[in-house]
């Protein structure tokens, strides 16, 4: 994305920073200095947590993001896309925007702050499907949020995606006049309408 001159949104799990296989603080700061949003994430299944545990999860993540003054600190990606009313009620006390995974394009006419639609892209997602989602978003004037976990040469985990296909998606988007931008940039434009 850096080679293409675009930035996105990175959702970090503060507890995992520096752990094997995860980014460290240096890389998170580098993404931030390159124009990326840095939002919050977690590894736990939130509906399984008590209210006190939920408050702690959201509060700790919000404190980490706010301490670093990251652009995107009001964004939270709900782990595994699993949520209930309690998760939304407590999460909305700490974050302005919550993003589960509903496997849908986001209509641009109305964005629910606590249920922003997105699509997970995994090693089982053909690149042709992603290009089709892009075409549909363009045709319907929708907002398409693609969720990637690891971009790799060879897929090891279900959530991995190949760099080759990822580059095809970036190139296709740019060739078709699709803006690629951090979520907060889109939401800022949305709020001005």
Secondary structure, DSSP 8 states (H G I E B T S, - for coil): -TTTT---EEEE-GGGTTSTTS--HHHHHHHHHTT-EEEE--SS-GGGS-HHHHHHHHHHHHHHHHHTT-TTTTEEE-GGG---HHHHHHHTTT-SEEE---SS-B-TT---TT----EE--TTS-HHHHHHHHHHHHHHT-B--EE-SEEESS--STTEEEHHHHHHHHHHHHHTT-----HHHHHHHHHT-
